Amino acid sequence: MSTWVLLRGLMREARHWGEFPVLFQHAVGAQKVVTLDFPGNGSLHAQTSASSVADMANHCRTQLRQLGYAPPYQVLALSLGAMVAVEWSGQHPEEIERMVLINTSLAPHNPFYHRLRPSNYPALFRFLLCGSIAQRERLILRLTSRQSRSELQQAMLLEQWLAYAHDAPVTRTNILRQLRAALIYRAVPTAPAVPVLLLAGEQDQLVNMKCSLALAQHWGCAINLHPTAGHDLPLDDGVWVAQQVKDWLAA
């Protein structure tokens, strides 16, 4: 049975998956679930972030080999992580068995104003690049999650994220390198050579849901939409994500 590899997005690390990997493993009956960090994030925060999506993909391949996990892999990836998965499958299709891509966007299939909602530009510049860690984490939570939480739950989640950020800080230089890698990446015009399931939150405040719809049309692949979730679908409704993947595998 092949390994499931989980990839997150910009500035996020393996710990931001929370309880999802265990939930997902039980739901789909996976033998192995591996969460990887990109250079510059999490356990690799002291490293310099890759300057291209292709380099991120190659780093994932190297990490897995070093950890003793052999291909083929099944990949579940969110946002920037999904771009990495697409590039990986294009360069080494024999290593990827299937992909689940969540709330992603790709040039040339999606216009820039859908890939990152223009209304977010001022806040992203002010807090992501120039603000404090606390301001940055509050902004990320506001833009990526639409789940209803009590004030206590919200405070506890932010406190956890702040602890991660202080323990493994992402430098502004690495933030810029990751942003640039995402902005300049262009996928090949053809569909991936492996089975793909697209998942998207209809209330995504960061990336327009139309990006996932356009990719599904271009690629002729399956897509499922969550009516109330935001950008970080595994955070907002991990049970739903796992169930969609389970049903897709069964079909």
C-alpha positions as CSV (number, residue, x, y, z in Angstrom):
1,M,0.0,0.0,0.0
2,S,1.5,3.4,-1.0
3,T,2.1,6.2,1.4
4,W,-0.1,9.3,1.7
5,V,1.9,12.5,1.7
6,L,0.3,15.7,3.1
7,L,1.5,19.1,1.9
8,R,0.4,22.5,3.2
9,G,0.7,26.0,1.9
10,L,2.5,29.3,2.3
11,M,4.2,29.7,5.7
12,R,2.4,26.8,7.2
13,E,4.0,23.7,8.7
14,A,3.2,20.1,9.6
15,R,1.8,21.0,13.0
16,H,-0.9,23.2,11.4
17,W,-2.6,20.0,10.2
18,G,-3.7,19.5,13.9
19,E,-5.6,16.2,14.3
20,F,-6.4,15.9,10.6
21,P,-3.6,13.3,9.7
22,V,-4.9,10.8,12.3
23,L,-8.5,11.4,11.3
24,F,-7.6,11.0,7.7
25,Q,-5.6,7.9,8.2
26,H,-8.5,6.2,10.0
27,A,-11.1,7.3,7.5
28,V,-9.3,6.1,4.4
29,G,-7.6,3.1,5.9
30,A,-4.1,4.5,5.0
31,Q,-1.1,2.4,6.1
32,K,1.2,5.5,6.3
33,V,0.5,9.2,6.4
34,V,3.5,11.5,6.2
35,T,3.4,15.3,6.7
36,L,6.3,17.3,5.2
37,D,7.6,20.8,5.8
38,F,8.9,22.9,3.0
39,P,12.3,24.6,3.6
40,G,11.9,27.7,5.6
41,N,8.8,26.4,7.5
42,G,8.3,24.3,10.7
43,S,11.1,21.8,11.4
44,L,13.0,23.4,8.4
45,H,12.5,27.0,9.4
46,A,16.3,27.6,9.7
47,Q,16.7,26.7,6.0
48,T,16.3,29.1,3.1
49,S,13.0,28.6,1.3
50,A,13.2,27.3,-2.3
51,S,12.8,30.0,-5.0
52,S,10.7,27.8,-7.3
53,V,7.8,25.3,-7.0
54,A,10.0,22.8,-8.9
55,D,12.7,23.0,-6.2
56,M,10.0,22.5,-3.5
57,A,8.8,19.4,-5.3
58,N,12.4,18.0,-5.5
59,H,12.9,18.7,-1.9
60,C,9.9,16.7,-1.0
61,R,11.2,13.8,-3.0
62,T,14.6,14.0,-1.2
63,Q,12.9,14.2,2.2
64,L,10.8,11.1,1.5
65,R,13.8,9.1,0.3
66,Q,15.8,10.1,3.4
67,L,12.9,9.1,5.7
68,G,12.7,5.7,4.0
69,Y,9.5,6.1,2.1
70,A,9.5,4.7,-1.4
71,P,7.2,5.7,-4.3
72,P,4.6,5.6,-5.5
73,Y,2.9,8.2,-3.3
74,Q,-0.7,9.4,-2.9
75,V,-0.7,13.2,-2.2
76,L,-3.2,15.4,-0.5
77,A,-2.2,19.0,-0.8
78,L,-3.5,22.4,0.1
79,S,-2.9,25.8,-1.7
80,L,0.8,26.2,-2.5
81,G,1.3,22.5,-1.6
82,A,-1.1,21.6,-4.4
83,M,1.0,23.6,-6.9
84,V,4.0,21.5,-5.7
85,A,2.0,18.3,-6.2
86,V,1.1,19.3,-9.7
87,E,4.7,20.1,-10.6
88,W,5.8,16.8,-9.0
89,S,3.3,14.7,-10.9
90,G,4.3,16.5,-14.2
91,Q,8.0,15.8,-13.7
92,H,7.8,12.3,-12.2
93,P,4.3,10.9,-12.9
94,E,5.6,7.4,-12.0
95,E,6.0,8.5,-8.4
96,I,2.5,9.8,-7.9
97,E,-0.5,7.4,-7.8
98,R,-3.2,10.0,-7.3
99,M,-3.7,13.5,-6.0
100,V,-6.3,15.4,-3.9
101,L,-5.9,19.1,-4.4
102,I,-7.6,21.6,-2.0
103,N,-8.3,25.2,-2.8
104,T,-5.5,25.7,-5.2
105,S,-5.0,27.9,-8.2
106,L,-2.7,27.7,-11.2
107,A,-1.4,30.0,-13.9
108,P,-2.2,29.9,-16.8
109,H,-5.6,28.4,-16.1
110,N,-6.7,31.0,-13.5
111,P,-6.4,34.8,-13.7
112,F,-4.4,36.6,-11.0
113,Y,-7.4,38.3,-9.5
114,H,-9.0,34.9,-8.8
115,R,-5.8,33.3,-7.6
116,L,-5.5,36.0,-4.8
117,R,-8.5,38.2,-4.1
118,P,-7.5,41.8,-4.7
119,S,-9.4,43.0,-1.6
120,N,-6.7,41.2,0.5
121,Y,-3.7,42.9,-1.0
122,P,-3.5,45.8,1.5
123,A,-3.8,43.6,4.6
124,L,-1.4,41.0,3.2
125,F,1.3,43.6,2.6
126,R,0.6,45.4,5.9
127,F,0.6,42.4,8.2
128,L,2.2,39.5,6.4
129,L,5.4,41.4,5.5
130,C,5.4,44.3,7.9
131,G,3.3,43.3,10.9
132,S,4.1,41.4,14.1
133,I,3.8,37.7,14.4
134,A,0.5,38.0,16.3
135,Q,-0.9,40.3,13.6
136,R,0.2,37.9,10.9
137,E,-1.4,34.8,12.6
138,R,-4.6,36.6,13.2
139,L,-4.8,37.7,9.6
140,I,-4.1,34.2,8.4
141,L,-6.8,32.7,10.5
142,R,-9.3,35.4,9.4
143,L,-8.5,34.8,5.7
144,T,-8.3,31.0,5.7
145,S,-11.0,29.8,8.1
146,R,-14.8,30.3,8.0
147,Q,-15.6,27.9,10.8
148,S,-17.8,29.1,13.6
149,R,-15.9,29.0,16.9
150,S,-16.5,30.3,20.4
151,E,-14.3,33.2,21.6
152,L,-12.4,30.7,23.8
153,Q,-11.9,28.2,20.9
154,Q,-10.6,31.0,18.7
155,A,-8.3,32.3,21.4
156,M,-6.9,28.8,22.0
157,L,-6.3,28.1,18.3
158,L,-4.5,31.4,17.9
159,E,-2.4,30.8,21.0
160,Q,-1.4,27.4,19.5
161,W,-0.4,29.0,16.2
162,L,1.5,31.7,18.0
163,A,3.5,29.1,19.9
164,Y,4.4,27.4,16.6
165,A,5.4,30.8,15.1
166,H,7.7,31.6,18.0
167,D,9.1,28.1,18.2
168,A,9.8,27.9,14.4
169,P,9.7,31.5,13.0
170,V,9.4,32.0,9.3
171,T,11.6,34.9,8.2
172,R,10.3,37.7,6.0
173,T,12.9,36.7,3.4
174,N,11.5,33.2,3.3
175,I,7.9,34.5,3.1
176,L,8.9,36.6,0.1
177,R,10.7,33.6,-1.5
178,Q,7.6,31.4,-1.1
179,L,5.3,34.1,-2.4
180,R,7.5,34.7,-5.4
181,A,7.6,30.9,-6.1
182,A,3.9,30.7,-6.1
183,L,3.3,33.8,-8.2
184,I,5.8,32.9,-11.0
185,Y,4.8,29.3,-11.2
186,R,3.1,28.2,-14.4
187,A,1.7,24.7,-14.8
188,V,1.8,22.9,-18.1
189,P,-1.4,23.3,-20.1
190,T,-2.2,19.6,-20.2
191,A,-4.0,17.7,-17.4
192,P,-2.0,15.7,-14.9
193,A,-1.3,12.2,-15.9
194,V,-2.7,10.8,-12.6
195,P,-6.2,10.7,-11.1
196,V,-7.1,14.0,-9.5
197,L,-9.9,15.0,-7.0
198,L,-10.4,18.7,-6.4
199,L,-11.9,20.0,-3.2
200,A,-12.9,23.6,-2.6
201,G,-14.6,25.7,0.1
202,E,-17.3,28.0,-1.3
203,Q,-16.6,30.6,1.4
204,D,-12.8,30.8,0.6
205,Q,-11.8,34.4,1.3
206,L,-8.3,34.0,0.0
207,V,-8.6,32.2,-3.4
208,N,-11.7,32.4,-5.5
209,M,-13.5,29.1,-5.7
210,K,-13.7,29.7,-9.5
211,C,-10.1,28.6,-9.7
212,S,-11.0,25.0,-8.7
213,L,-14.0,25.0,-11.0
214,A,-11.9,26.1,-13.9
215,L,-9.3,23.5,-13.2
216,A,-11.9,20.8,-13.0
217,Q,-13.3,21.9,-16.4
218,H,-9.8,22.0,-18.0
219,W,-8.7,18.7,-16.6
220,G,-12.1,16.8,-16.7
221,C,-11.6,15.6,-13.2
222,A,-13.9,15.2,-10.2
223,I,-14.6,18.2,-7.9
224,N,-16.6,18.5,-4.6
225,L,-17.5,21.8,-3.0
226,H,-18.1,22.5,0.7
227,P,-20.8,25.2,1.1
228,T,-19.6,26.8,4.3
229,A,-15.8,26.1,4.6
230,G,-13.0,28.5,3.8
231,H,-9.5,28.2,2.4
232,D,-8.2,25.8,5.0
233,L,-10.7,23.0,4.4
234,P,-9.0,20.4,6.7
235,L,-9.1,22.9,9.5
236,D,-12.8,23.9,8.9
237,D,-14.1,20.4,8.3
238,G,-11.5,17.7,8.3
239,V,-14.2,15.0,8.6
240,W,-15.8,16.2,5.4
241,V,-12.5,16.2,3.5
242,A,-11.7,12.7,4.7
243,Q,-15.1,11.4,3.7
244,Q,-14.8,12.9,0.2
245,V,-11.5,11.2,-0.3
246,K,-12.8,7.9,1.1
247,D,-15.8,8.0,-1.3
248,W,-13.6,8.9,-4.3
249,L,-11.3,6.0,-3.6
250,A,-14.2,3.6,-3.3
251,A,-15.6,4.8,-6.6
